[in-house]
């Protein structure tokens, strides 16, 4: 799969995980961590993609 495709999928999945996590836990206090991890994954994929192009 193309790395640019992952940069579209990861934010959607991370927000979905945040909503499910918050709903199941009946509190969104810690569910923001899913979006935080998604952002870190996107940054790592961007770095890997740039290194792969070189």
Rosetta silent file (secondary structure, phi, psi, omega in degrees, C-alpha in Angstrom):
SEQUENCE: XXXXXXXXXXXXXXXXXXXXXXXXXXXXXXXXXXXXXXXXXXXXXXXXXXXXXX
SCORE:     score description
SCORE:     0.000 S_00000001
   1 L     0.000  143.946 -179.609    0.000    0.000    0.000 S_00000001
   2 L   -67.185  142.378 -179.241    1.203    3.501   -0.788 S_00000001
   3 H   -64.389  -31.005  177.903    2.543    5.522    2.157 S_00000001
   4 H   -66.827  -30.477  177.067    0.295    8.461    1.225 S_00000001
   5 H   -65.771  -38.932  178.141   -2.693    6.177    1.607 S_00000001
   6 H   -63.127  -33.914  179.281   -1.626    5.423    5.180 S_00000001
   7 H   -70.616  -12.888  173.409   -1.570    9.160    5.935 S_00000001
   8 H   -93.264  -38.439 -175.752   -5.258    9.228    5.050 S_00000001
   9 H   -73.332  -41.377 -174.146   -6.224    6.023    6.872 S_00000001
  10 H   -59.570  -47.682  179.407   -4.379    6.652   10.163 S_00000001
  11 H   -63.338  -37.632  179.845   -6.253    9.848   11.207 S_00000001
  12 H   -64.625  -45.082 -179.366   -9.612    8.296   10.392 S_00000001
  13 H   -67.024  -40.950 -178.037   -8.821    5.147   12.365 S_00000001
  14 H   -65.943  -37.579  176.353   -7.346    7.048   15.305 S_00000001
  15 H   -68.733  -38.232  176.077  -10.434    9.236   15.661 S_00000001
  16 H   -61.686  -42.943  177.810  -12.613    6.128   15.389 S_00000001
  17 H   -63.249  -40.377  178.943  -10.594    4.447   18.123 S_00000001
  18 H   -61.330  -43.807 -179.057  -10.923    7.570   20.275 S_00000001
  19 H   -66.590  -44.488  179.862  -14.705    7.585   19.896 S_00000001
  20 H   -64.903  -45.665 -179.974  -15.055    3.860   20.598 S_00000001
  21 H   -59.540  -48.050 -179.304  -12.641    3.999   23.544 S_00000001
  22 H   -64.656  -37.246  179.874  -14.381    6.999   25.053 S_00000001
  23 H   -69.629  -44.877 -179.930  -17.811    5.492   24.573 S_00000001
  24 H   -66.992  -36.041 -179.614  -16.902    2.128   26.070 S_00000001
  25 H   -83.293   -8.438 -177.255  -15.100    3.730   29.008 S_00000001
  26 L    58.383   27.080  177.320  -17.945    6.264   29.423 S_00000001
  27 L  -162.167  132.730  178.974  -15.239    8.927   29.673 S_00000001
  28 L   -95.774   19.107 -175.265  -13.113   10.661   27.074 S_00000001
  29 L   -60.139  -42.817 -177.004  -10.493   11.537   29.678 S_00000001
  30 L  -113.171   -2.927 -175.238   -7.729    9.346   28.212 S_00000001
  31 L   -70.153  -16.386  177.314   -9.094    8.522   24.765 S_00000001
  32 H   -62.600  -19.652  178.865   -7.249   11.508   23.227 S_00000001
  33 H   -60.791  -29.181  178.186   -4.141    9.308   23.422 S_00000001
  34 H   -63.906  -41.364  178.773   -5.398    7.419   20.354 S_00000001
  35 H   -70.828  -36.838  177.447   -5.246   10.598   18.258 S_00000001
  36 H   -61.270  -46.578  178.544   -1.851   11.462   19.732 S_00000001
  37 H   -64.827  -37.749  176.800   -0.453    8.052   18.740 S_00000001
  38 H   -61.444  -39.635  176.731   -2.002    8.449   15.294 S_00000001
  39 H   -64.845  -40.349  177.603   -0.156   11.739   14.843 S_00000001
  40 H   -64.904  -42.386  177.858    3.116   10.148   15.856 S_00000001
  41 H   -61.461  -40.328  177.763    2.542    7.284   13.403 S_00000001
  42 H   -63.015  -41.270  178.803    1.873    9.777   10.607 S_00000001
  43 H   -63.873  -42.800  179.363    5.113   11.608   11.387 S_00000001
  44 H   -63.558  -42.408  179.184    7.086    8.349   11.364 S_00000001
  45 H   -64.050  -38.891  177.353    5.544    7.326    8.046 S_00000001
  46 H   -62.870  -41.800  179.559    6.435   10.712    6.548 S_00000001
  47 H   -66.232  -43.913  178.748   10.052   10.343    7.658 S_00000001
  48 H   -62.660  -41.064  179.619   10.256    6.790    6.314 S_00000001
  49 H   -64.845  -39.174  178.037    8.710    7.912    3.045 S_00000001
  50 H   -67.362  -40.338  178.702   11.195   10.746    2.625 S_00000001
  51 H   -69.117  -32.248  179.364   14.109    8.428    3.334 S_00000001
  52 H   -69.348  -35.499  179.453   12.718    5.865    0.899 S_00000001
  53 H   -68.586  -29.563 -178.574   12.543    8.480   -1.881 S_00000001
  54 L   -80.333    0.000    0.000   16.196    9.379   -1.440 S_00000001
